[in-house]
């Protein structure tokens, strides 16, 4: 029965014996092959390049050109380098067999030919050839994966470093400058958290295309010549991209490229039914001023990128020695924080929250302070971001929660009125699978009533992975603790979700309080938050109240029942000082 094939296999049969050709054609066509014939060597070569057969059956002895000559010419061509060639020889003609293999034959078929075996031999050779092709494709795929990012098609970290090595060596010989860009997308994680990783991947693909399009034609990726104007664009992983610009004339030209990339990438990007905005932070190092080797240039561009993020994001910064000193200082702070946890160098200060209507105090917020043995009191604004980046914030958060609960229990036993203590919870701490169990364990160990503990979560932490967070919040709420949203109004809350959260309190961010007495917009925002809280039956804390005018504006807005937290009434203070304030307020 003929073999069914999606695409007929083309067989070129070359022999000067017409009877042989006829029998071979009949034998192969019955099995579903497409047969082409040649009666001499020159016709065989002509037919080969004309029809590109999948396999060639080639008789050794033919007029004009022998089978050996034809095989050699096929093998020497690009088209025939891998085409299976089956040469027909005499059964005892060992010299011809050796010559056939020397000419490049894949296998030989002895005469007299056993016709039923011909198709089996051809199929075997074709399967062997396909196995080789599959192996070559696998090897090519492995080489691709080793050097290219499968998501964007851009060179990966390994490829980038090797190309940068080449570009730097050329720059050394040519005595010119090279700029290395380290690009990180600001707040990219919220895309994955809110829309899902598939949308995050689509966004990365679109960003990669934008980067390619907006680089100068002379700076396009994958230039392989030794031209001094080569460049390299790569994705290092996650939302990090790198660009190399070679033979740059001045930092002004580099600045123009960086700003053009920022402007383009900051434009809204359409992701199906969503429109999102991400901004890039770009760090730039220049060879040879900022390093004369690959590792140093990448490290310094990375450090400059972090400086760009700290400077407000959506901007670019050049590397300088001061940045290197800052990076070293960050490492020292991280090391010192680990020691501080061991040596109990952290302290908790407490800031009372005063009820606007009568001046009573029933709530305080616990605020961490770090008394460094050499540097003295270090501001939270200096060490908390480093703790967040390093992951130490989780361990520090556990210490704060435990210490605050111990203090709250002490006040329950010594003060006439109950005092609720609010503790800030980091996003990383909140997302821990064991967080609810940790809260329950602390409450049990300190014997603190759950209603005297309030957990403060930032708006952005609550609004990421909303469905999971609702479950986490309900788990905490079931213990009896209070929940508040800190920095409310600065994030991207969805009111439809907010009403589903078991939240007790909203804290108005201090950025709206600072100019509330001078800025009508801030006043309108605060009024709207007050109305929202009233409709949802939520408590309100106004944070950062420092002047009488701010206080009077809040009163004017009808905020008599809210709590006021700020320097106007009390600064954060050690536990003993706060205890004296609480005792005085209770009289």
C-alpha positions as CSV (number, residue, x, y, z in Angstrom):
1,X,0.0,0.0,0.0
2,X,1.4,3.4,-0.9
3,X,2.7,5.5,2.0
4,X,0.4,8.6,2.7
5,X,2.4,11.8,3.0
6,X,1.4,15.3,3.6
7,X,4.0,16.4,1.1
8,X,5.5,14.1,-1.4
9,X,9.2,13.3,-1.0
10,X,11.1,14.1,-4.1
11,X,13.6,11.5,-5.3
12,X,16.1,12.1,-8.1
13,X,17.2,8.8,-9.7
14,X,20.3,9.0,-11.9
15,X,21.3,6.0,-14.2
16,X,22.1,5.5,-17.8
17,X,20.1,2.2,-17.9
18,X,16.6,3.1,-19.1
19,X,15.2,-0.2,-17.8
20,X,16.6,0.5,-14.4
21,X,15.0,4.0,-14.5
22,X,11.6,2.6,-15.4
23,X,11.6,0.0,-12.7
24,X,12.8,2.4,-10.1
25,X,10.2,5.0,-11.0
26,X,7.4,2.4,-10.8
27,X,8.7,1.0,-7.5
28,X,8.9,4.5,-5.9
29,X,5.8,6.0,-7.3
30,X,3.7,3.1,-5.9
31,X,5.0,4.0,-2.5
32,X,4.0,7.7,-2.9
33,X,7.3,9.3,-3.9
34,X,7.7,11.9,-6.5
35,X,10.4,10.7,-8.9
36,X,12.7,12.7,-11.2
37,X,15.1,11.0,-13.7
38,X,18.5,11.7,-15.2
39,X,20.3,9.5,-17.7
40,X,23.8,11.1,-17.4
41,X,25.9,13.1,-15.0
42,X,25.3,16.5,-16.5
43,X,21.5,16.0,-16.6
44,X,21.7,14.8,-13.0
45,X,23.4,18.0,-11.8
46,X,21.0,20.1,-13.7
47,X,17.9,18.3,-12.3
48,X,19.4,18.5,-8.8
49,X,19.6,22.3,-8.7
50,X,16.3,22.6,-10.5
51,X,14.0,20.4,-8.3
52,X,16.0,20.3,-5.0
53,X,15.2,16.6,-4.3
54,X,15.0,15.3,-0.8
55,X,17.2,12.3,-1.7
56,X,19.4,11.3,-4.6
57,X,19.9,7.7,-6.0
58,X,23.1,7.9,-8.0
59,X,24.7,5.2,-10.2
60,X,28.5,5.1,-10.1
61,X,29.0,4.6,-13.8
62,X,27.4,7.2,-16.0
63,X,28.4,9.0,-19.2
64,X,29.8,12.6,-19.3
65,X,30.2,12.8,-15.5
66,X,30.6,9.8,-13.2
67,X,28.5,9.3,-10.1
68,X,31.6,10.3,-8.0
69,X,31.9,13.6,-9.8
70,X,28.2,14.3,-9.5
71,X,28.3,13.5,-5.8
72,X,31.3,15.8,-5.2
73,X,29.7,18.7,-7.0
74,X,26.4,18.2,-5.0
75,X,28.3,18.1,-1.8
76,X,30.4,21.2,-2.6
77,X,27.2,23.3,-3.1
78,X,25.3,24.9,-0.3
79,X,22.0,23.4,-1.6
80,X,23.4,19.9,-1.5
81,X,25.6,19.9,1.6
82,X,23.2,17.8,3.7
83,X,21.1,16.0,1.0
84,X,21.2,12.3,1.5
85,X,23.0,10.6,-1.5
86,X,22.5,6.8,-2.1
87,X,25.1,5.5,-4.6
88,X,24.5,2.3,-6.5
89,X,27.6,0.1,-6.8
90,X,28.6,-3.5,-7.7
91,X,28.1,-6.0,-4.9
92,X,31.8,-6.8,-4.7
93,X,33.2,-3.5,-5.9
94,X,34.8,-2.4,-2.6
95,X,36.9,0.2,-4.3
96,X,33.8,1.9,-5.7
97,X,32.3,1.8,-2.2
98,X,35.3,3.5,-0.7
99,X,35.3,6.1,-3.5
100,X,31.6,6.7,-3.0
101,X,32.1,7.6,0.7
102,X,35.2,9.7,-0.2
103,X,33.0,11.6,-2.6
104,X,30.5,12.3,0.1
105,X,27.9,9.6,-0.3
106,X,25.6,8.9,2.6
107,X,25.2,5.2,1.9
108,X,25.5,2.7,-0.9
109,X,23.1,0.2,-2.6
110,X,24.7,-3.0,-4.1
111,X,23.7,-4.5,-7.4
112,X,21.8,-6.6,-8.2
113,X,19.1,-4.4,-6.5
114,X,16.5,-6.1,-4.4
115,X,13.6,-3.8,-5.4
116,X,11.3,-4.4,-2.3
117,X,14.2,-3.1,-0.1
118,X,14.7,0.1,-2.0
119,X,11.9,2.0,-0.4
120,X,12.9,0.8,3.1
121,X,16.4,2.0,2.5
122,X,15.2,5.4,1.3
123,X,12.8,5.8,4.3
124,X,15.6,4.8,6.7
125,X,17.9,7.4,5.2
126,X,15.1,10.1,5.3
127,X,14.4,9.3,8.9
128,X,18.1,9.5,9.8
129,X,18.3,12.8,7.9
130,X,15.2,14.1,9.8
131,X,16.8,13.1,13.1
132,X,19.9,15.1,12.2
133,X,17.7,18.1,11.2
134,X,15.8,17.9,14.5
135,X,19.1,17.7,16.4
136,X,20.4,20.7,14.6
137,X,17.2,22.6,15.4
138,X,17.5,21.7,19.0
139,X,21.1,22.9,19.1
140,X,20.1,26.1,17.4
141,X,17.3,26.5,19.9
142,X,19.7,25.9,22.8
143,X,22.1,28.5,21.4
144,X,19.2,30.9,21.0
145,X,18.0,30.4,24.6
146,X,21.6,30.8,25.8
147,X,22.0,34.2,24.2
148,X,18.5,35.6,23.6
149,X,15.4,36.4,25.7
150,X,12.5,34.3,24.5
151,X,9.9,36.8,25.5
152,X,11.2,39.9,23.6
153,X,13.7,38.4,21.2
154,X,16.4,40.8,22.5
155,X,19.8,39.6,23.5
156,X,20.0,38.4,27.1
157,X,22.4,39.2,29.9
158,X,25.1,36.8,28.7
159,X,24.9,38.1,25.1
160,X,24.9,41.7,26.3
161,X,28.0,41.2,28.5
162,X,29.9,39.5,25.7
163,X,29.0,42.2,23.2
164,X,29.8,45.0,25.7
165,X,33.3,43.3,26.1
166,X,33.8,43.6,22.3
167,X,32.6,47.2,22.2
168,X,34.8,48.3,25.1
169,X,37.8,46.6,23.5
170,X,37.1,48.5,20.3
171,X,36.8,51.7,22.2
172,X,40.2,51.1,23.9
173,X,41.8,50.7,20.5
174,X,39.9,53.6,19.0
175,X,40.3,55.8,22.0
176,X,36.6,56.8,22.1
177,X,33.8,56.8,24.7
178,X,31.0,54.3,25.3
179,X,27.7,55.0,27.2
180,X,26.0,52.2,29.1
181,X,22.3,52.7,29.9
182,X,20.6,50.7,32.7
183,X,16.8,51.0,32.3
184,X,14.2,49.9,34.9
185,X,10.5,50.4,34.5
186,X,8.9,52.3,37.5
187,X,6.2,50.5,39.4
188,X,6.1,47.7,36.8
189,X,5.1,45.2,39.5
190,X,1.7,46.8,39.9
191,X,0.9,45.7,36.3
192,X,1.6,42.1,37.2
193,X,-0.2,42.4,40.5
194,X,-3.4,44.0,39.1
195,X,-3.7,42.8,35.5
196,X,-1.8,39.6,35.7
197,X,1.6,38.3,34.3
198,X,0.3,37.8,30.8
199,X,-0.4,41.6,30.5
200,X,3.0,42.3,32.1
201,X,4.6,40.1,29.4
202,X,2.8,42.0,26.7
203,X,3.9,45.3,28.2
204,X,7.5,44.2,28.2
205,X,7.3,43.2,24.5
206,X,5.8,46.6,23.6
207,X,8.5,48.4,25.6
208,X,11.2,46.3,23.8
209,X,9.8,47.4,20.4
210,X,9.7,51.0,21.5
211,X,13.3,50.9,22.6
212,X,14.3,49.3,19.2
213,X,12.3,51.8,17.2
214,X,13.6,54.9,19.0
215,X,17.3,54.1,18.9
216,X,19.1,55.7,16.0
217,X,19.4,53.5,12.9
218,X,23.2,53.5,13.4
219,X,22.6,52.2,17.0
220,X,20.3,49.3,16.1
221,X,20.7,46.0,17.8
222,X,22.7,43.1,16.4
223,X,25.2,45.1,14.3
224,X,28.1,42.7,13.8
225,X,30.6,44.9,11.9
226,X,33.6,46.6,13.6
227,X,32.1,50.0,12.8
228,X,32.6,52.2,15.8
229,X,28.9,53.2,15.9
230,X,27.7,49.8,16.9
231,X,25.3,49.4,19.9
232,X,23.6,46.8,21.9
233,X,20.1,46.6,23.3
234,X,19.3,43.8,25.7
235,X,16.8,42.6,28.3
236,X,18.6,41.5,31.5
237,X,15.5,40.1,33.1
238,X,12.3,41.2,34.7
239,X,11.7,44.8,33.7
240,X,15.4,45.7,33.3
241,X,16.9,46.7,29.9
242,X,20.3,47.8,28.9
243,X,21.6,49.8,26.0
244,X,25.2,50.5,24.9
245,X,25.9,53.5,22.7
246,X,29.5,53.4,21.3
247,X,31.7,56.2,20.0
248,X,29.6,58.9,21.8
249,X,31.0,62.4,21.4
250,X,29.7,64.1,24.6
251,X,27.3,63.7,27.5
252,X,24.9,66.1,25.8
253,X,24.3,63.7,23.0
254,X,23.8,60.9,25.5
255,X,21.3,63.1,27.4
256,X,19.3,63.7,24.3
257,X,19.0,59.9,23.7
258,X,18.1,59.2,27.3
259,X,15.4,61.9,27.4
260,X,13.9,60.8,24.1
261,X,13.6,57.3,25.5
262,X,12.0,58.6,28.6
263,X,9.5,60.7,26.6
264,X,8.5,57.8,24.4
265,X,8.3,55.1,27.1
266,X,6.2,57.4,29.3
267,X,3.4,57.7,26.7
268,X,0.3,55.6,27.6
269,X,0.5,52.1,26.3
270,X,-2.6,50.2,25.1
271,X,-2.9,46.7,26.5
272,X,-6.1,45.4,24.9
273,X,-8.9,47.1,26.9
274,X,-6.5,48.7,29.3
275,X,-4.4,51.8,28.9
276,X,-1.4,51.9,31.3
277,X,1.5,54.3,31.9
278,X,4.9,53.2,33.0
279,X,7.9,55.5,33.3
280,X,11.6,54.5,33.0
281,X,14.4,55.3,35.4
282,X,17.7,55.3,33.6
283,X,21.2,55.2,35.0
284,X,24.2,55.9,32.7
285,X,27.8,55.1,33.1
286,X,30.5,56.3,30.6
287,X,33.6,54.5,29.5
288,X,36.4,55.1,30.5
289,X,35.4,57.7,33.2
290,X,33.1,55.4,35.2
291,X,34.9,52.2,34.6
292,X,37.2,50.4,32.1
293,X,35.7,46.9,32.2
294,X,32.2,45.4,31.7
295,X,31.4,44.6,35.3
296,X,32.2,48.0,36.6
297,X,30.3,49.8,33.9
298,X,27.2,47.7,34.4
299,X,27.5,48.1,38.2
300,X,27.9,51.8,38.1
301,X,25.0,52.3,35.6
302,X,22.8,50.2,37.9
303,X,23.8,52.5,40.9
304,X,22.9,55.5,38.8
305,X,19.6,54.0,38.0
306,X,18.7,53.6,41.7
307,X,19.7,57.3,42.2
308,X,17.3,58.2,39.4
309,X,14.5,56.3,41.2
310,X,15.4,58.1,44.5
311,X,15.3,61.4,42.6
312,X,11.6,60.9,41.7
313,X,11.6,58.3,39.0
314,X,10.9,58.9,35.3
315,X,14.3,60.6,34.9
316,X,18.0,59.7,34.0
317,X,21.1,60.2,36.1
318,X,24.8,59.9,35.3
319,X,27.1,57.9,37.5
320,X,29.6,59.8,39.7
321,X,31.9,58.8,42.6
322,X,29.4,60.3,45.0
323,X,26.9,57.7,43.9
324,X,29.5,54.9,44.5
325,X,30.0,56.3,48.0
326,X,26.2,56.3,48.5
327,X,26.0,52.7,47.3
328,X,28.7,51.6,49.7
329,X,26.9,53.5,52.5
330,X,23.7,51.6,51.7
331,X,25.5,48.3,52.1
332,X,27.0,49.5,55.4
333,X,23.5,50.5,56.7
334,X,22.1,47.1,55.7
335,X,24.9,45.4,57.6
336,X,24.4,47.7,60.6
337,X,20.6,46.9,60.6
338,X,21.4,43.2,60.9
339,X,23.6,44.0,63.9
340,X,20.9,46.4,65.3
341,X,18.4,43.5,65.4
342,X,20.8,41.4,67.3
343,X,21.9,44.1,69.7
344,X,18.4,45.6,70.3
345,X,19.4,49.0,68.9
346,X,16.0,49.8,67.6
347,X,13.5,51.8,69.6
348,X,9.8,52.6,69.4
349,X,8.5,56.1,69.7
350,X,4.8,56.8,70.1
351,X,2.8,59.7,68.7
352,X,-0.6,60.4,70.3
353,X,-3.7,60.8,68.1
354,X,-5.9,63.5,69.6
355,X,-9.7,63.6,69.2
356,X,-10.5,67.0,67.6
357,X,-13.8,67.4,69.5
358,X,-12.6,67.1,73.1
359,X,-8.8,66.7,73.1
360,X,-8.9,63.2,74.5
361,X,-6.4,60.6,73.6
362,X,-7.3,56.9,73.1
363,X,-5.0,56.1,70.2
364,X,-1.2,56.3,69.6
365,X,0.9,55.2,66.6
366,X,4.1,53.2,67.2
367,X,7.0,54.6,65.1
368,X,10.4,52.9,64.8
369,X,13.7,54.8,65.5
370,X,17.2,53.5,65.2
371,X,19.8,54.6,67.7
372,X,23.1,53.8,65.9
373,X,26.1,53.4,68.3
374,X,28.3,55.6,66.1
375,X,25.9,57.8,64.1
376,X,23.3,58.4,66.7
377,X,19.6,58.5,65.9
378,X,19.0,57.6,62.2
379,X,15.8,58.8,60.5
380,X,13.4,56.1,59.3
381,X,13.4,57.8,55.9
382,X,17.0,56.8,55.6
383,X,16.9,53.1,56.7
384,X,13.3,51.9,56.0
385,X,13.7,52.0,52.1
386,X,16.9,50.0,52.5
387,X,15.2,47.5,54.8
388,X,12.4,47.2,52.2
389,X,14.9,46.5,49.4
390,X,16.9,44.0,51.4
391,X,14.0,42.1,52.9
392,X,15.0,43.0,56.4
393,X,11.7,44.9,56.8
394,X,10.0,41.6,57.6
395,X,12.2,40.8,60.6
396,X,12.1,44.4,61.7
397,X,8.3,44.4,61.3
398,X,8.0,41.4,63.6
399,X,10.1,43.2,66.2
400,X,8.0,46.3,66.0
401,X,4.7,44.3,66.3
402,X,5.9,42.4,69.3
403,X,7.4,45.5,71.1
404,X,4.3,47.6,70.5
405,X,2.0,44.8,71.8
406,X,4.1,44.5,75.0
407,X,3.9,48.3,75.5
408,X,0.1,48.3,74.8
409,X,-0.3,45.5,77.4
410,X,1.7,47.5,79.9
411,X,-0.5,50.6,79.4
412,X,-3.6,48.5,79.8
413,X,-2.4,47.5,83.2
414,X,-1.2,50.9,84.3
415,X,-3.4,53.6,82.7
416,X,-7.0,54.3,83.7
417,X,-8.3,54.4,80.0
418,X,-7.5,51.8,77.3
419,X,-5.1,52.9,74.6
420,X,-5.1,51.4,71.1
421,X,-1.7,51.2,69.5
422,X,-1.3,51.4,65.7
423,X,1.5,49.5,64.1
424,X,2.7,50.1,60.5
425,X,2.8,46.9,58.4
426,X,5.0,46.7,55.3
427,X,3.6,45.3,52.1
428,X,6.1,42.5,52.1
429,X,5.2,41.6,55.7
430,X,1.5,41.7,54.9
431,X,1.9,39.4,51.9
432,X,3.6,36.7,54.0
433,X,1.5,33.6,54.2
434,X,2.2,33.3,57.9
435,X,1.4,36.9,58.8
436,X,-2.1,36.3,60.3
437,X,-0.7,33.5,62.4
438,X,2.1,35.8,63.6
439,X,-0.4,38.4,64.7
440,X,-2.5,35.8,66.5
441,X,0.7,34.4,68.2
442,X,1.8,37.9,69.5
443,X,-1.6,38.7,70.8
444,X,-1.7,35.4,72.7
445,X,1.8,35.7,74.1
446,X,1.4,39.2,75.3
447,X,-2.2,38.7,76.5
448,X,-3.2,41.9,74.7
449,X,-6.9,42.3,73.8
450,X,-7.1,42.4,70.0
451,X,-9.2,45.6,70.1
452,X,-6.2,47.4,71.5
453,X,-4.1,46.7,68.3
454,X,-4.5,48.5,65.0
455,X,-2.6,47.4,61.9
456,X,-1.8,50.2,59.4
457,X,-1.4,49.2,55.8
458,X,-0.5,51.5,52.9
459,X,-3.1,52.0,50.2
460,X,-0.8,50.5,47.5
461,X,-0.3,47.3,49.6
462,X,-4.0,46.8,50.1
463,X,-4.9,47.4,46.4
464,X,-2.4,44.9,45.0
465,X,-3.9,41.4,44.6
466,X,-7.2,42.7,45.8
467,X,-9.0,39.3,46.0
468,X,-6.2,37.7,48.0
469,X,-6.0,40.8,50.3
470,X,-9.7,40.7,51.0
471,X,-9.2,37.2,52.4
472,X,-6.1,38.2,54.4
473,X,-7.9,41.3,55.8
474,X,-11.0,39.3,56.9
475,X,-8.7,36.8,58.6
476,X,-7.1,39.6,60.6
477,X,-10.4,41.3,61.3
478,X,-11.9,38.0,62.6
479,X,-9.3,38.2,65.4
480,X,-10.8,41.5,66.6
481,X,-7.9,43.8,65.6
482,X,-8.6,47.2,63.9
483,X,-7.4,47.9,60.3
484,X,-6.5,51.2,58.8
485,X,-5.4,52.4,55.4
486,X,-2.3,54.7,55.7
487,X,-1.5,57.5,53.2
488,X,-5.0,57.4,51.8
489,X,-5.5,59.4,48.7
490,X,-2.0,59.0,47.2
491,X,-2.5,55.6,45.6
492,X,-5.0,54.2,43.1
493,X,-7.9,52.9,45.2
494,X,-10.9,51.5,43.6
495,X,-14.0,52.5,45.6
496,X,-15.8,49.4,44.4
497,X,-13.2,47.3,46.2
498,X,-12.7,49.7,49.2
499,X,-16.3,49.1,50.3
500,X,-15.5,45.3,50.4
501,X,-12.5,45.7,52.7
502,X,-13.1,45.2,56.4
503,X,-11.4,48.6,57.1
504,X,-12.0,50.6,60.2
505,X,-10.0,53.8,59.6
506,X,-8.6,55.9,56.8
507,X,-5.5,58.1,57.4
508,X,-5.5,61.2,55.3
509,X,-2.0,61.6,53.9
510,X,0.1,64.5,55.2
511,X,0.6,65.8,51.6
512,X,-3.0,66.9,51.6
513,X,-2.8,68.5,55.0
514,X,0.3,70.6,54.5
515,X,-1.4,73.2,52.2
516,X,-5.0,72.6,53.2
517,X,-5.4,76.1,54.5
518,X,-3.9,77.6,51.3
519,X,-4.8,75.2,48.5
520,X,-8.5,74.9,47.5
521,X,-7.7,71.6,45.7
522,X,-6.3,70.0,48.9
523,X,-9.2,71.3,50.9
524,X,-11.6,69.8,48.3
525,X,-9.8,66.4,48.4
526,X,-9.9,66.3,52.2
527,X,-13.6,67.2,52.2
528,X,-14.3,64.4,49.7
529,X,-12.4,61.8,51.9
530,X,-14.4,63.0,54.9
531,X,-17.6,62.5,53.0
532,X,-16.5,59.1,51.8
533,X,-15.5,58.0,55.3
534,X,-18.8,59.2,56.7
535,X,-20.8,57.3,54.0
536,X,-18.8,54.1,54.7
537,X,-18.9,54.6,58.4
538,X,-15.1,54.7,58.7
539,X,-13.0,56.6,61.2
540,X,-10.6,59.3,60.0
541,X,-7.1,60.3,61.1
542,X,-5.6,63.5,59.7
543,X,-1.8,63.0,59.7
544,X,0.8,65.8,59.7
545,X,-1.2,68.6,61.4
546,X,1.4,71.2,62.5
547,X,-0.3,74.6,62.5
548,X,-3.4,76.2,64.0
549,X,-4.6,77.2,60.5
550,X,-4.6,73.6,59.4
551,X,-6.6,72.7,62.4
552,X,-9.1,75.4,61.9
553,X,-9.6,74.4,58.2
554,X,-10.3,70.8,59.4
555,X,-12.9,72.2,61.9
556,X,-14.4,74.3,59.1
557,X,-14.9,71.1,57.1
558,X,-16.9,69.6,60.0
559,X,-14.3,67.1,61.0
560,X,-15.1,67.2,64.7
561,X,-15.1,63.5,65.2
562,X,-11.7,62.8,63.6
563,X,-8.4,62.1,65.2
564,X,-5.5,64.6,64.7
565,X,-1.9,63.4,64.6
566,X,0.9,65.9,64.2
567,X,3.4,68.2,65.7
568,X,0.7,70.8,66.6
569,X,-0.3,68.6,69.5
570,X,2.6,66.1,70.0
571,X,5.8,64.9,68.4
572,X,6.7,61.2,68.5
573,X,8.3,60.4,71.9
574,X,9.8,57.6,73.9
575,X,7.4,55.3,75.7
576,X,8.0,56.7,79.1
577,X,7.3,60.3,77.9
578,X,4.2,59.2,76.0
579,X,3.0,57.5,79.2
580,X,3.1,60.8,81.1
581,X,1.2,62.5,78.3
582,X,-1.5,59.8,78.4
583,X,-1.8,60.0,82.1
584,X,-2.2,63.8,82.0
585,X,-4.8,63.5,79.2
586,X,-6.8,61.1,81.3
587,X,-7.1,63.4,84.3
